[in-house]
Amino acid sequence: MSSDTVFTSNDLAGVVVGDTAISDVQGDIGLLSYRGIDINDLVGVPFLHVVWMVLFGDWPDEQERAT
C-alpha cells in the first residue's frame, strides 16, 4: 500500500498496518501462523525452539539446542 493511498475504515477491517515475513493473521478463517507454521502445530514444541524458529526462520540444529 503506497503512502499516498487514502483508505477509510471505521472498524479497521481491511487496513494493513504493516508487512512482515514472520507472522500471518487471517482472522476471517481463524488462522495464525509464524513463518508459515500454523500456531496449533507449535503447541508442545519447547518455547526456546519456537523462539529460535521465529527469530532465525529455521529450527535449531543439535549443536544449537545444546548451547
N, C-alpha and C positions, 0 to 999 in steps of 0.2 A: 504494500500500500504506500503510495507516494505521500510526501509530506504536504502537498498542496491539494489533496483529495479531502473533500468535506463529507463527513458521514455523521448522521444524527440518529441516535437511538436512546429512547427514554429508559430502557431496561438493560442496555449494554449488550443485547443479543446481537451476535454477528460482528462485534467490534474486536478487531485484532489489536492487542496491546503490546505484543512482542513476538518475534520469531525465535525459535530455539530448536536445536537438534537433539536436546536432551529429553524433553517430555512432550507428550501429545495428549490433549484432553478432547474427547469427543463426547460431550455431555448428552447430546441427543440420543446416543446409543449406549451411554453408560460405560465408556472406555477411557481408562487412564493407563498410559504406558510410559516407560522410561527406556530410551534407546531402543525402541521397538519391541520391548518385552512387556507383556500385559502385567499390571500390578499384582494380579492374582497369582501369577507364576513366580513372583518374588517372595510370597509367603513361605516361611520356613527356611529361606536362604539366610545364612548368617549376615547380620547387619553390615559388618565391615566388608564383606564380599560385594554386597549391593552398593555400598558407598563407592568402592573401587570401580565397579562397573559404570556407575553414573558419572564419576569424575573422568575416567580414562577411556570409556567406551568398549571395554572388553573385560572378561573375568580375570581375576588374578591367577597367575600360574602357581605351581607348587612352591617355588622359591619365594615368591611374593607373599604367599599365605603364611610362610614360616617366619617371616620377619616382623 
